[in-house]
Structures are given as structure tokens and as C-alpha cells.
């Protein structure tokens, strides 16, 4: 796993900061009000030492109890006003920060949905989780405790310096004599703290990636008895994250006390020098006490600014990764429509189909949509000299050409890695071919809006993904136009209705994450119903009956024969019993189309398909021969025998 977040960038990047501050723009008036509040709070904070000076010099010194009472009341008022202003500023910026986090996470999730599938092939999901959760939290701290508070700290510093100048310039020079030490301490720890924060984010990304991968594959972990080994790996990763945090804690534990030590040194110098001024040159004791308080308050904003600098460093590291993700080019085929934002008219989109979107809507009534109404696909698919590779020139498809006529049922067979599923992925525009072109109804895929095209294609995969929710929500998938009656009709067609009604709640039964409470066959039946509920013009079935028993598969096959009638269908299967009645069987081998024909034609040809058939049903023996238990050879072919292990078939076919 590569970790691009380990690359160190600049501690402050004005380009990134401009992009971050752009998220404040919708809330600029709240921020302006918060700035006014924090400036008022800083100004009120300056009154405390001055009131202390007046109480000592004009109250205590002259034994004026009335004046002392007056000053005490004013001091309490100042404290109350400061408390109120601090509360108001905190509330405003916390609300702004939460809204900005909402906006950022929405932007990230919207962008993640439009990234190409190839991006997820190479990026660990745990790392993306870190971007959307932890990195956004870091930016929230910048907005809530960084931007506005920094303005207040700077204003407080300026105000304190002005007050100290007004009180005594000599004491100001004494206090500022320790500033070189502050710069030395800051420069010493700045780079170390920055590296420490980067290390924390990197190790957190590794931790999340490891957890996501291992929790998702817990079944495999337990089957292979990898628990001890995985525990050791997790212990190592977890310990690295702990050590990185302890390192950052060490730097903070040294840095901030060092600043306090420098501040205490400044106070001791003021006491030493100012005490002599009180005794020899006539400055008042109240002036000395007020100056000491101002000095202590002077180093507090400096400490706060140092902490804000640490927050800024973390925010720069997080924003660098967030904007790197947001700058990742989106899939050119990604649909442009967003909820609440109507898509532009077809004429304004250069690659949009000419038909209006309303004519492409799925079936919403009980009447089947095989009426040839305008806006429907004819279903003619043409693969024209297509070359495709997932990486470099490691070609998965090599000069593949194929024409599928409207309503034709075509089966794709071949060994694992021969390119069967890749053709389906290209048709759905999950990837783009490096050479050649795929056309639907005579139009290249690049000229189709991917959202419109995918709405017309029904897809059922071997590995069915179900979301947390209910059975109905997984069939509907957020499409409010699909009625319950349409969903039930689709479920009945694939014989899923009976088992759904046996679930507690029927169509309202709870579905856990990834359909954990359902069997593999039940999940595939739901996938069939989900695809067919939209009455697609094109069906793609990728090993879609591999997880159902023989009886259920027979029921599905009978339903599919009716459902595929009039639809262009691609059936990808290892079990040849599922595709023997296809109009045409296309045999792929090492990324090329090697044989094409019906089941009978290919058997008569005696090529790759015949070899695959022999391996699957006859144990490698010749067609027309089968050895009986007694040892004699019988001419028999039984297409209903169970398939042998797919991996063995693939290896034998590749050797062939």
C-alpha cells in the first residue's frame, strides 16, 4: 500500500488556505459578527489589570472604601461581559464549523460518487474514510478555534503592548528582552511538531484501512485461522499510531511549559527591575502589579498563537489530502444530475440523448413496457475492435469485435480472466476502452449520458450488494416512481415473493449490512427482482445463478426465458447448463473472440467450447462417451450434472 500522505508539503500554503476560506463565504456575516464579538472580548480583557492598578493606587493606598467598592463592581461587570462575549463567540463559530463540516463532507461524498471505478480499484476504502471523517474534523478545529480566535489573539497582543507602553516603557523593554528565547523555542519545535502531526494522520489512515479490510473479510480470516497473525499486524499498526500520538504529546508537553517558563522569566525580571523602580524612582505599586498582569496576559496569546499554529499545520496536512481527493478527475461518464438540482436540457449537454428524460423513465404501471414506445432502446450493441487493459498494456481484451442484435440472447463463456465481465463493465461505462469503440443503437458510448444509459440496463452480479434498510428499499433503491405492486410483480417473476413473505415483516423486513441475514440464493433472487423492476431494455447476468440451488435455478431459468424475450441479454456463466438455449454463444480465450455459434454448432466444431463442455460434464472424456461403474463406455451426455470446481475448469481450459 502506498501512502502519498507521507509526502511533506509546506507548513502553510496560501493556495490551500484560499480554498479553505472559500467555505466560510456562505457564512461570512456570522464570521464578521464573531470577529466583532472576539474583538470586544479582547478589549474588555484589557480593563482587568487597569482596574487592579486603580484599586491599589486610589483605593487601597488612600483607604477609600467607596472607590474600592466601585472598582470591585466594575471588575465583576467586566468578568460577566467577558464571559458573555466568549460564550457568544464560541456558539457562533461552533455552528459555522458544523455547517462547514456538513458542506465539506457533502462535497466529498458527491465527488466520491462520481469517481471512476478504477479509482476504487487502487485506493483503500479505509483511507477514504479517514478523509471524510478525521481530516474534516481537523478542519473543523481550524474554523472554530483558529481563524477568528487568531484575530482576537493578535488584537489582544496589540492592545496589551499599547497598554504596557502607556504604563512604563522601561518595563516593556525588560519584558521584551525574553522574546528571542520565544523565537528560539518556537523554531526548535515547529518542524518536529509538524512531522509528528503528519505521522499521526498517516498512521491513522493505515489503521482505518486495515480495519476496513479485515472486518469486511472476517469470514475469510476465520476460515483460514488467521486471527493470531492479523492480531499481530493490528498490534503493530496500532502501536505505531500510539507512538505517533505519544511523540506529539511529548512535544506539546515540552513546548508549552517552555513558553510558560519564558513568561515566568519575564515576570521575574519585571519584579526585580520594577520593584527597584517602585522603591527608587517613584512608580506606583499599582502600576507594577498591572504591568505584571499585562505581561502574563501578553504571553497567553503567544501560547495560544503557537497552539493555533499547530492547528494550522494539522489543517494544512488534512486539507492537502482532502483537496487532492476533490481534485481527482471524475469519471467522464458520471451522470451530472444531482438531487435538488435539475439536469440541464438535452440540447445543452453535448453527449445527452435526444430523447427527453421522462421518456426514459422505468415502468411505473402494471402493463409491461414491450410496446415499442418512443424513447426506448432498440438494444443493438456493437463492440468494434476493442482493446482494453486495466494496467499499462496488460491487455484483457484484444481486438474484440461483436454485434448483438436487438432482443438477442448472447452468452459469454471462457476461462477466468478471458474478458467476459470486462465487456459488461465497458458497456456500463465503468471503464473506457483504450482502442476501438462500443456502440449502442449505432451511437458510441461516449455520446451517451451514462445515467440515462445505465437506467436502461439491468445488471445482476454474482456478488450481490444489499444496503442496510428493508427489502422494499433494496428493491426500490430510492426510486419513488416504483410502486409496491411493480416491486411485487418483479419479485413474483423471479420466484422471490414467497420467501420475502416468509420474512418477519415481508417487504418491510429489516435487511442488515450487505444482507448478512439472508442466504446467498435469497440475495441473488432480490438482485433479479431489483433489476427487473425497472423493466430494462438490456439485461446483463454475470454468474447470476451461481448461488442458488438446482430447484431455484430451474424456477429462475423459466422466468428468465419469459423476461429475456424481446430484450437484448448478455449472460456470463461458467455453468453451461444456464446458457445452452442462448441464441448465440461467444467463446473468449485470452482476451480474443475465438468461437461463435449456438450450443450445437460449437459442439460440432470440436474447439474450445467442446473442451470446456467435456471438462464440465464428462470429466475430460470425449463427447458421446461416458464410463459406467462397471467399466464399460456408454454414449451419454447429461447437461444437468453439477458443475465441477470453477478454478479447475479455468486452469484446464487455459492449458488447452
C-alpha positions as CSV (number, residue, x, y, z in Angstrom):
1,X,0.0,0.0,0.0
2,X,1.4,3.4,-0.9
3,X,0.9,6.3,1.3
4,X,1.0,9.5,-0.6
5,X,0.1,11.4,2.6
6,X,3.6,10.7,3.9
7,X,5.0,13.3,1.5
8,X,5.6,16.5,3.4
9,X,4.2,19.7,1.9
10,X,4.6,23.3,3.1
11,X,3.5,24.2,6.6
12,X,1.4,27.0,5.1
13,X,0.1,27.0,1.6
14,X,-1.8,30.2,0.7
15,X,-3.5,28.4,-2.2
16,X,-4.9,25.8,0.1
17,X,-5.9,28.5,2.6
18,X,-7.8,30.4,0.0
19,X,-9.7,27.3,-0.9
20,X,-10.5,26.6,2.8
21,X,-11.6,30.2,3.4
22,X,-14.0,29.9,0.4
23,X,-16.0,27.5,2.6
24,X,-16.5,30.4,5.0
25,X,-18.0,32.6,2.3
26,X,-21.7,31.4,2.7
27,X,-21.4,32.2,6.5
28,X,-19.3,35.4,6.1
29,X,-21.8,37.6,8.1
30,X,-21.8,35.2,11.0
31,X,-18.0,35.2,10.9
32,X,-17.9,39.0,10.8
33,X,-20.2,39.2,13.8
34,X,-18.0,36.6,15.6
35,X,-14.9,38.8,14.8
36,X,-16.6,41.8,16.3
37,X,-17.5,39.8,19.4
38,X,-14.0,38.5,19.8
39,X,-12.5,42.0,19.4
40,X,-14.9,43.2,22.0
41,X,-13.9,40.3,24.3
42,X,-10.2,41.2,23.8
43,X,-10.9,44.9,24.5
44,X,-12.8,44.1,27.7
45,X,-9.9,41.8,28.8
46,X,-7.6,44.8,28.8
47,X,-9.7,46.5,31.5
48,X,-8.8,44.0,34.3
49,X,-5.2,45.0,35.0
50,X,-6.1,48.7,34.7
51,X,-8.9,48.3,37.3
52,X,-6.4,46.5,39.6
53,X,-4.0,49.4,39.3
54,X,-6.8,51.9,40.2
55,X,-7.9,49.8,43.1
56,X,-4.4,49.7,44.6
57,X,-3.3,53.3,43.9
58,X,-6.5,55.1,44.5
59,X,-8.5,52.8,46.8
60,X,-6.2,50.7,49.0
61,X,-3.4,53.3,49.2
62,X,-5.8,56.1,50.2
63,X,-8.1,53.8,52.3
64,X,-11.1,54.9,50.1
65,X,-13.6,52.1,50.6
66,X,-16.3,53.6,48.4
67,X,-13.8,53.8,45.5
68,X,-12.7,50.3,46.2
69,X,-16.3,49.1,46.1
70,X,-16.9,50.9,42.9
71,X,-13.8,49.3,41.2
72,X,-14.8,45.8,42.5
73,X,-18.3,46.2,40.9
74,X,-16.7,47.3,37.7
75,X,-14.4,44.3,37.8
76,X,-17.3,41.9,38.2
77,X,-19.1,43.6,35.3
78,X,-16.0,43.2,33.1
79,X,-15.8,39.5,34.0
80,X,-19.5,39.0,33.3
81,X,-19.3,40.8,29.9
82,X,-16.2,38.8,29.0
83,X,-18.0,35.5,29.9
84,X,-21.0,36.5,27.7
85,X,-18.9,37.6,24.8
86,X,-16.8,34.4,25.0
87,X,-19.9,32.2,25.1
88,X,-21.4,34.1,22.1
89,X,-18.3,33.8,20.0
90,X,-17.9,30.1,20.8
91,X,-21.5,29.4,19.9
92,X,-21.3,31.3,16.6
93,X,-18.1,29.6,15.4
94,X,-19.1,26.2,16.5
95,X,-22.3,26.5,14.4
96,X,-20.3,27.8,11.5
97,X,-17.8,25.0,11.9
98,X,-20.5,22.3,11.9
99,X,-22.1,23.8,8.8
100,X,-18.7,23.8,7.1
101,X,-18.1,20.2,8.0
102,X,-21.5,19.4,6.6
103,X,-20.6,21.2,3.3
104,X,-17.2,19.5,3.1
105,X,-18.5,16.0,3.7
106,X,-21.3,16.5,1.2
107,X,-18.8,17.8,-1.4
108,X,-16.5,14.8,-0.7
109,X,-19.3,12.2,-0.9
110,X,-20.7,13.8,-4.0
111,X,-17.3,13.7,-5.6
112,X,-16.6,10.1,-4.5
113,X,-19.8,9.0,-6.2
114,X,-18.6,10.5,-9.5
115,X,-15.1,9.0,-9.4
116,X,-14.3,6.2,-11.9
117,X,-14.4,2.6,-10.7
118,X,-10.7,2.3,-11.4
119,X,-10.0,4.8,-8.6
120,X,-11.5,2.4,-6.1
121,X,-9.5,-0.4,-7.6
122,X,-6.3,1.2,-6.4
123,X,-7.4,3.2,-3.3
124,X,-8.0,1.6,0.1
125,X,-11.5,2.4,1.4
126,X,-10.1,3.0,4.9
127,X,-8.1,5.8,3.6
128,X,-11.1,7.4,2.0
129,X,-13.0,7.0,5.4
130,X,-10.1,8.9,7.0
131,X,-10.6,11.8,4.6
132,X,-14.3,12.1,5.1
133,X,-14.2,11.8,8.9
134,X,-11.0,12.6,10.7
135,X,-9.5,15.0,8.2
136,X,-12.7,17.0,8.0
137,X,-12.8,17.1,11.9
138,X,-9.3,18.7,11.8
139,X,-10.6,21.4,9.5
140,X,-13.5,22.0,11.9
141,X,-11.0,22.8,14.6
142,X,-9.3,25.3,12.3
143,X,-12.6,27.1,11.7
144,X,-13.9,27.0,15.2
145,X,-10.7,27.7,17.2
146,X,-8.4,29.0,14.6
147,X,-9.4,31.7,12.2
148,X,-11.5,34.1,14.4
149,X,-9.5,33.3,17.6
150,X,-6.3,34.2,15.8
151,X,-7.7,37.7,15.0
152,X,-8.7,38.1,18.7
153,X,-5.2,37.0,19.9
154,X,-3.4,39.4,17.6
155,X,-5.7,42.2,18.6
156,X,-5.1,41.3,22.3
157,X,-1.4,41.4,21.8
158,X,-1.5,44.8,20.2
159,X,-3.8,46.2,22.9
160,X,-1.6,44.8,25.7
161,X,1.6,46.3,24.1
162,X,-0.2,49.7,23.9
163,X,-1.3,49.5,27.5
164,X,2.2,48.5,28.6
165,X,3.7,51.4,26.7
166,X,1.3,53.7,28.4
167,X,2.3,52.3,31.8
168,X,6.1,52.2,31.5
169,X,8.4,51.9,28.5
170,X,11.4,50.7,30.5
171,X,9.4,47.8,32.0
172,X,8.2,47.0,28.4
173,X,11.8,46.7,27.3
174,X,12.6,44.4,30.2
175,X,9.6,42.2,29.3
176,X,10.6,42.0,25.6
177,X,14.1,41.0,26.5
178,X,12.9,37.4,26.6
179,X,11.4,37.4,23.1
180,X,14.5,35.9,21.4
181,X,14.0,32.9,23.7
182,X,10.4,32.6,22.5
183,X,11.5,32.6,18.8
184,X,14.2,30.0,19.6
185,X,11.8,27.6,21.3
186,X,9.2,28.1,18.6
187,X,11.7,27.4,15.8
188,X,13.1,24.4,17.6
189,X,9.7,22.6,18.0
190,X,7.9,23.8,14.8
191,X,9.3,21.3,12.3
192,X,9.2,18.5,14.8
193,X,5.5,19.1,15.7
194,X,4.7,19.3,12.0
195,X,6.2,16.0,11.3
196,X,4.6,14.5,14.3
197,X,1.1,15.6,13.1
198,X,1.7,14.2,9.7
199,X,2.8,10.9,11.1
200,X,-0.4,10.7,13.2
201,X,-2.6,11.2,10.1
202,X,-0.6,8.7,8.1
203,X,-0.8,6.0,10.8
204,X,-4.5,6.7,11.3
205,X,-5.1,6.2,7.6
206,X,-3.3,2.8,7.8
207,X,-5.3,1.8,10.9
208,X,-8.6,2.6,9.2
209,X,-7.6,0.8,6.0
210,X,-6.5,-2.3,7.9
211,X,-9.7,-2.3,10.0
212,X,-11.9,-1.9,6.9
213,X,-10.2,-4.7,5.0
214,X,-10.1,-7.2,7.9
215,X,-13.6,-6.6,9.2
216,X,-15.1,-6.9,5.7
217,X,-13.2,-10.2,5.2
218,X,-13.7,-11.6,8.7
219,X,-15.2,-14.8,7.2
220,X,-12.1,-15.5,5.3
221,X,-9.9,-14.6,8.3
222,X,-11.7,-17.1,10.5
223,X,-11.8,-19.8,7.8
224,X,-8.0,-19.6,7.3
225,X,-7.4,-19.3,11.1
226,X,-5.5,-16.0,10.5
227,X,-6.7,-14.4,13.8
228,X,-3.4,-14.6,15.6
229,X,-1.4,-13.3,12.6
230,X,-3.9,-10.5,11.9
231,X,-3.9,-9.6,15.6
232,X,-0.1,-9.2,15.5
233,X,-0.4,-7.0,12.4
234,X,-3.0,-4.9,14.0
235,X,-1.0,-4.7,17.2
236,X,2.0,-3.3,15.2
237,X,-0.2,-0.8,13.3
238,X,-2.0,0.2,16.5
239,X,1.3,0.6,18.4
240,X,2.6,2.8,15.6
241,X,-0.4,5.1,15.9
242,X,0.0,5.2,19.7
243,X,3.7,6.0,19.4
244,X,3.0,8.8,17.0
245,X,0.4,10.3,19.4
246,X,2.8,10.0,22.3
247,X,5.5,11.7,20.3
248,X,3.2,14.6,19.6
249,X,2.2,14.6,23.3
250,X,5.9,14.8,24.2
251,X,6.4,17.9,22.0
252,X,3.4,19.6,23.4
253,X,4.4,18.7,27.0
254,X,7.8,20.3,26.4
255,X,6.8,23.2,24.1
256,X,4.0,24.8,26.1
257,X,5.7,24.6,29.5
258,X,8.8,26.1,27.8
259,X,6.8,29.1,26.8
260,X,5.4,29.4,30.3
261,X,8.9,29.2,31.6
262,X,9.9,32.1,29.4
263,X,6.9,34.0,30.5
264,X,7.8,33.3,34.2
265,X,11.3,34.5,33.5
266,X,9.9,37.8,32.1
267,X,7.7,38.3,35.2
268,X,10.7,37.7,37.5
269,X,12.7,40.3,35.6
270,X,9.8,42.8,35.9
271,X,9.6,42.1,39.6
272,X,13.3,42.5,40.0
273,X,13.6,45.7,37.9
274,X,10.1,47.1,38.6
275,X,10.5,46.6,42.4
276,X,13.5,48.8,42.4
277,X,11.6,51.4,40.4
278,X,8.9,51.4,43.0
279,X,11.4,51.9,45.7
280,X,13.8,54.4,43.9
281,X,12.1,56.2,41.1
282,X,8.6,56.6,42.3
283,X,6.3,54.4,40.1
284,X,3.3,53.2,42.0
285,X,2.8,49.7,43.3
286,X,-0.4,49.5,41.3
287,X,1.5,50.2,38.1
288,X,3.9,47.4,38.8
289,X,1.1,44.9,39.6
290,X,-0.9,46.0,36.5
291,X,2.3,45.6,34.4
292,X,2.9,42.1,35.8
293,X,-0.7,41.2,34.9
294,X,-0.4,42.6,31.4
295,X,2.9,40.6,31.0
296,X,1.2,37.4,32.0
297,X,-1.6,38.2,29.6
298,X,0.9,39.0,26.8
299,X,2.3,35.5,26.9
300,X,-1.1,33.9,27.0
301,X,-2.0,35.0,23.4
302,X,1.5,34.0,22.3
303,X,0.9,30.5,23.7
304,X,-2.5,30.5,22.0
305,X,-1.0,31.5,18.7
306,X,1.6,28.7,19.0
307,X,-1.3,26.3,19.5
308,X,-3.2,27.8,16.6
309,X,0.0,27.3,14.5
310,X,-0.2,23.6,15.4
311,X,-3.8,23.5,14.4
312,X,-2.9,25.3,11.2
313,X,-0.2,22.6,10.4
314,X,-2.7,19.8,11.0
315,X,-5.3,21.6,8.9
316,X,-2.8,22.1,6.0
317,X,-1.9,18.4,6.1
318,X,-5.6,17.4,6.1
319,X,-6.7,20.0,3.5
320,X,-3.9,18.9,1.3
321,X,-5.3,15.4,1.3
322,X,-8.9,16.5,1.1
323,X,-8.3,18.8,-1.9
324,X,-6.1,16.2,-3.6
325,X,-9.2,13.9,-3.4
326,X,-11.5,16.6,-4.6
327,X,-9.1,17.3,-7.5
328,X,-9.1,13.7,-8.6
329,X,-10.6,13.8,-12.1
330,X,-14.2,12.5,-12.2
331,X,-15.4,9.8,-14.5
332,X,-16.3,11.4,-17.8
333,X,-19.3,9.1,-17.9
334,X,-20.5,10.1,-14.5
335,X,-24.1,11.4,-14.5
336,X,-24.4,15.2,-14.0
337,X,-27.8,15.1,-12.3
338,X,-28.0,15.8,-8.6
339,X,-30.9,15.6,-6.2
340,X,-32.5,19.0,-5.9
341,X,-30.5,20.3,-9.0
342,X,-32.4,19.6,-12.2
343,X,-30.2,18.5,-15.1
344,X,-29.7,20.9,-18.0
345,X,-31.9,20.3,-21.1
346,X,-30.7,17.7,-23.5
347,X,-29.8,20.4,-26.1
348,X,-27.3,22.0,-23.5
349,X,-25.5,18.7,-23.0
350,X,-23.3,17.7,-25.9
351,X,-23.4,14.0,-25.1
352,X,-27.0,13.7,-24.0
353,X,-29.5,11.6,-25.8
354,X,-32.0,13.4,-27.9
355,X,-34.9,11.8,-26.1
356,X,-36.4,13.7,-23.1
357,X,-35.5,12.1,-19.7
358,X,-39.2,11.5,-19.0
359,X,-39.4,9.1,-21.9
360,X,-36.6,7.0,-20.3
361,X,-38.3,6.5,-17.0
362,X,-38.8,2.9,-15.8
363,X,-42.2,1.2,-15.9
364,X,-44.5,2.6,-13.3
365,X,-47.7,0.8,-14.2
366,X,-48.7,-2.9,-14.3
367,X,-48.6,-3.0,-18.1
368,X,-45.3,-4.4,-19.4
369,X,-43.2,-2.0,-21.5
370,X,-42.7,-4.1,-24.5
371,X,-44.8,-1.8,-26.6
372,X,-42.0,-0.1,-28.7
373,X,-42.8,3.3,-27.3
374,X,-40.6,6.2,-28.2
375,X,-37.5,6.7,-26.1
376,X,-36.8,3.0,-25.6
377,X,-33.6,1.4,-26.7
378,X,-33.7,-0.9,-29.6
379,X,-30.9,-2.8,-27.9
380,X,-28.4,-3.2,-30.7
381,X,-24.9,-3.4,-29.2
382,X,-21.8,-3.3,-31.4
383,X,-18.3,-3.9,-30.0
384,X,-15.9,-2.7,-32.7
385,X,-12.2,-3.8,-32.5
386,X,-12.0,-3.0,-28.8
387,X,-8.7,-3.3,-26.8
388,X,-8.7,-2.8,-23.1
389,X,-6.2,-3.1,-20.2
390,X,-6.6,-2.3,-16.5
391,X,-2.9,-1.5,-16.2
392,X,-0.5,-0.4,-18.9
393,X,-0.5,-2.8,-21.9
394,X,-1.5,-5.9,-20.0
395,X,-4.4,-6.4,-22.4
396,X,-7.6,-8.1,-21.1
397,X,-9.4,-7.6,-24.4
398,X,-7.6,-7.8,-27.7
399,X,-9.2,-6.6,-30.9
400,X,-12.7,-7.9,-29.8
401,X,-15.5,-7.3,-32.3
402,X,-19.1,-8.4,-31.6
403,X,-22.5,-7.4,-32.8
404,X,-25.6,-8.2,-30.8
405,X,-28.9,-7.6,-32.4
406,X,-32.0,-6.2,-30.6
407,X,-33.7,-8.9,-28.5
408,X,-30.8,-11.4,-29.0
409,X,-29.7,-13.5,-26.1
410,X,-25.9,-13.8,-26.2
411,X,-23.8,-15.9,-23.8
412,X,-20.2,-15.2,-23.0
413,X,-18.1,-18.1,-21.8
414,X,-14.4,-18.6,-21.2
415,X,-11.8,-19.1,-18.5
416,X,-11.5,-16.6,-15.7
417,X,-9.6,-13.6,-17.0
418,X,-10.7,-14.1,-20.6
419,X,-12.6,-10.7,-20.5
420,X,-16.3,-11.7,-20.1
421,X,-17.0,-9.4,-17.2
422,X,-14.8,-6.7,-18.7
423,X,-17.1,-6.4,-21.7
424,X,-20.1,-5.9,-19.3
425,X,-18.1,-3.2,-17.4
426,X,-17.2,-1.4,-20.6
427,X,-20.9,-1.5,-21.7
428,X,-21.9,0.1,-18.4
429,X,-19.1,2.7,-18.9
430,X,-17.4,1.8,-15.7
431,X,-14.2,1.9,-17.8
432,X,-13.3,3.3,-21.2
433,X,-11.5,1.2,-23.9
434,X,-8.1,2.3,-24.9
435,X,-8.8,1.4,-28.5
436,X,-11.9,0.7,-30.5
437,X,-15.4,1.8,-29.8
438,X,-18.7,0.3,-28.4
439,X,-21.9,1.5,-29.9
440,X,-25.5,1.2,-28.6
441,X,-28.2,1.7,-31.2
442,X,-25.4,3.0,-33.5
443,X,-24.2,5.7,-31.1
444,X,-20.8,5.5,-29.5
445,X,-21.0,5.1,-25.7
446,X,-19.1,8.4,-25.3
447,X,-22.1,10.2,-26.8
448,X,-24.5,8.7,-24.2
449,X,-25.3,10.2,-20.9
450,X,-24.2,7.4,-18.5
451,X,-27.1,7.9,-16.2
452,X,-29.6,7.6,-19.0
453,X,-27.8,4.5,-20.4
454,X,-27.5,2.7,-17.0
455,X,-31.2,3.3,-16.3
456,X,-31.9,1.2,-19.4
457,X,-29.6,-1.7,-18.4
458,X,-30.4,-4.3,-15.7
459,X,-27.4,-5.9,-14.0
460,X,-27.3,-8.9,-11.8
461,X,-23.8,-9.8,-10.4
462,X,-22.6,-13.0,-8.7
463,X,-21.6,-11.0,-5.6
464,X,-24.9,-9.2,-4.7
465,X,-24.6,-6.0,-2.6
466,X,-27.5,-5.1,-0.4
467,X,-27.8,-2.0,1.7
468,X,-28.9,-1.6,5.3
469,X,-32.7,-1.0,5.3
470,X,-35.7,-3.0,4.3
471,X,-36.4,-5.5,1.5
472,X,-38.5,-2.9,-0.2
473,X,-35.8,-0.2,0.0
474,X,-33.3,-2.5,-1.5
475,X,-35.7,-3.3,-4.4
476,X,-36.6,0.3,-4.9
477,X,-33.2,1.8,-4.3
478,X,-34.5,5.3,-3.8
479,X,-36.8,5.4,-6.9
480,X,-40.1,6.8,-5.6
481,X,-41.8,6.1,-9.0
482,X,-41.7,2.3,-8.5
483,X,-45.0,1.2,-6.9
484,X,-45.2,-1.6,-4.4
485,X,-47.2,-3.5,-6.9
486,X,-44.4,-3.2,-9.5
487,X,-41.9,-4.5,-7.0
488,X,-44.1,-7.4,-6.0
489,X,-44.7,-8.3,-9.7
490,X,-40.9,-8.4,-10.3
491,X,-40.4,-10.5,-7.2
492,X,-43.1,-12.9,-8.3
493,X,-41.4,-13.2,-11.8
494,X,-38.2,-14.5,-10.2
495,X,-39.9,-16.5,-7.5
496,X,-38.7,-14.3,-4.7
497,X,-42.1,-13.2,-3.4
498,X,-42.7,-16.4,-1.4
499,X,-39.5,-16.2,0.6
500,X,-40.0,-12.5,1.1
501,X,-43.4,-13.0,2.6
502,X,-41.9,-15.6,5.0
503,X,-39.6,-13.0,6.4
504,X,-40.8,-11.1,9.5
505,X,-42.5,-8.0,8.0
506,X,-42.5,-9.2,4.4
507,X,-41.3,-6.4,2.2
508,X,-40.7,-4.3,5.3
509,X,-38.4,-6.9,6.8
510,X,-35.1,-5.4,8.0
511,X,-32.0,-6.1,5.9
512,X,-28.7,-5.8,7.7
513,X,-25.4,-4.6,6.2
514,X,-24.6,-6.4,3.0
515,X,-27.7,-8.6,3.5
516,X,-26.0,-10.5,6.4
517,X,-29.3,-12.1,7.5
518,X,-30.1,-13.6,4.0
519,X,-28.7,-16.6,2.2
520,X,-26.7,-16.2,-1.0
521,X,-29.6,-17.5,-3.0
522,X,-32.1,-15.2,-1.4
523,X,-29.8,-12.2,-2.1
524,X,-29.5,-13.2,-5.8
525,X,-33.3,-13.5,-6.1
526,X,-33.6,-10.0,-4.7
527,X,-31.0,-8.8,-7.2
528,X,-33.1,-10.3,-10.0
529,X,-36.2,-8.6,-8.7
530,X,-34.3,-5.3,-8.3
531,X,-33.1,-5.3,-11.9
532,X,-36.3,-6.4,-13.4
533,X,-38.5,-4.0,-11.5
534,X,-37.1,-1.2,-13.8
535,X,-38.1,-3.2,-16.9
536,X,-34.7,-2.7,-18.6
537,X,-34.2,-3.0,-22.3
538,X,-30.8,-4.7,-21.8
539,X,-30.0,-7.4,-19.2
540,X,-26.6,-8.4,-18.1
541,X,-26.4,-11.5,-15.9
542,X,-22.9,-12.2,-14.6
543,X,-22.8,-15.6,-13.0
544,X,-26.2,-14.6,-11.7
545,X,-27.5,-18.1,-10.8
546,X,-24.3,-19.4,-9.2
547,X,-25.6,-19.2,-5.6
548,X,-29.0,-20.8,-6.0
549,X,-29.9,-24.4,-5.6
550,X,-30.9,-26.6,-8.5
551,X,-34.6,-26.3,-7.9
552,X,-34.5,-22.5,-7.5
553,X,-32.3,-22.2,-10.6
554,X,-34.9,-24.1,-12.6
555,X,-37.6,-21.7,-11.5
556,X,-35.4,-18.7,-12.4
557,X,-34.5,-20.1,-15.8
558,X,-38.1,-20.5,-16.6
559,X,-38.8,-16.9,-15.5
560,X,-35.8,-15.6,-17.4
561,X,-36.9,-17.2,-20.6
562,X,-40.0,-15.1,-20.5
563,X,-38.2,-12.0,-19.2
564,X,-35.5,-12.1,-21.8
565,X,-37.9,-12.3,-24.6
566,X,-37.6,-9.1,-26.6
567,X,-34.7,-7.8,-24.5
568,X,-31.0,-7.8,-25.5
569,X,-29.4,-10.1,-23.0
570,X,-25.8,-10.9,-22.1
571,X,-25.3,-14.0,-20.0
572,X,-21.9,-14.6,-18.4
573,X,-21.7,-18.1,-16.9
574,X,-19.3,-20.9,-16.1
575,X,-22.2,-23.4,-15.8
576,X,-23.0,-24.2,-19.4
577,X,-26.5,-25.5,-18.4
578,X,-27.6,-21.9,-18.0
579,X,-26.7,-20.8,-21.5
580,X,-27.4,-23.8,-23.8
581,X,-30.5,-22.1,-25.1
582,X,-28.9,-18.8,-25.9
583,X,-29.3,-17.5,-29.4
584,X,-25.5,-17.3,-29.7
585,X,-22.6,-18.3,-27.6
586,X,-19.4,-16.3,-27.8
587,X,-16.2,-18.1,-26.5
588,X,-13.5,-15.8,-25.3
589,X,-9.9,-17.0,-24.8
590,X,-7.0,-14.8,-23.7
591,X,-9.0,-11.7,-24.5
592,X,-10.0,-12.7,-28.0
593,X,-13.2,-14.0,-29.6
594,X,-12.2,-17.5,-30.6
595,X,-15.6,-19.2,-31.4
596,X,-19.1,-18.0,-32.0
597,X,-22.3,-20.1,-32.6
598,X,-25.1,-22.0,-31.0
599,X,-24.6,-24.7,-28.4
600,X,-24.9,-27.4,-31.1
601,X,-22.8,-25.6,-33.6
602,X,-19.9,-25.2,-31.1
603,X,-20.1,-28.8,-30.0
604,X,-19.9,-29.9,-33.6
605,X,-16.9,-27.5,-34.1
606,X,-14.9,-29.5,-31.6
607,X,-12.9,-26.5,-30.4
608,X,-12.5,-24.6,-27.1
609,X,-16.2,-24.8,-26.2
610,X,-16.3,-28.6,-26.8
611,X,-13.2,-28.9,-24.5
612,X,-14.9,-26.8,-21.8
613,X,-18.1,-28.9,-22.1
614,X,-16.1,-32.1,-21.8
615,X,-14.3,-30.8,-18.7
616,X,-17.6,-29.7,-17.1
617,X,-19.9,-32.7,-17.8
618,X,-17.7,-35.6,-18.9
619,X,-14.7,-35.3,-16.7
620,X,-12.4,-34.7,-19.7
621,X,-13.6,-37.7,-21.8
622,X,-14.7,-37.4,-25.4
623,X,-18.2,-36.4,-26.3
624,X,-20.6,-39.3,-26.7
625,X,-18.6,-41.5,-24.2
626,X,-19.2,-42.0,-20.5
627,X,-17.7,-44.7,-18.4
628,X,-20.2,-46.7,-16.4
629,X,-19.4,-48.0,-12.9
630,X,-18.8,-51.5,-14.4
631,X,-16.0,-50.0,-16.6
632,X,-17.8,-50.1,-20.0
633,X,-18.1,-46.9,-22.0
634,X,-21.6,-45.6,-22.6
635,X,-22.7,-42.9,-25.1
636,X,-24.4,-40.4,-22.8
637,X,-24.4,-36.7,-22.2
638,X,-26.1,-35.3,-19.1
639,X,-26.3,-31.5,-19.2
640,X,-27.9,-31.4,-15.8
641,X,-24.9,-32.8,-13.9
642,X,-23.5,-30.4,-11.3
643,X,-20.5,-28.3,-12.5
644,X,-17.0,-29.1,-11.3
645,X,-14.8,-26.7,-9.5
646,X,-14.5,-23.4,-11.5
647,X,-10.9,-23.0,-10.7
648,X,-10.0,-26.4,-12.1
649,X,-12.0,-25.7,-15.2
650,X,-10.3,-22.4,-15.7
651,X,-6.8,-23.9,-15.3
652,X,-7.6,-26.8,-17.7
653,X,-9.1,-24.5,-20.2
654,X,-6.1,-22.2,-20.1
655,X,-3.8,-25.1,-20.6
656,X,-5.9,-26.2,-23.5
